[in-house]
Amino acid sequence: MEFLLWIIAAILVISGIVSIVRGALLWGVVLIVVGLLVGPGGVSIFT
């Protein structure tokens, strides 16, 4: 389960960076924040 959350977090952060590059700053920031919550510090939220 932890590994799956890390993959989802990585996808969210990468999508956020791509969104920022394309000009969707707010959506990119939201994706990055959600990715960080799911990933490194957020694993404990879901367990």
Phi, psi and omega in degrees: 000318180299318181298319179297319179295322177297319180295315179299317180298317180297318179297318180297316181293317179296318178298321178297318179295317179298319179297319179296318180297324181281350175111356180268077188297311183297313180297321178296317179295319179298316180297319180294317180297315179297319178299320179289327177292322180286323188280247191306307183266350189261359181300324182290338179294324186265358181246000000 
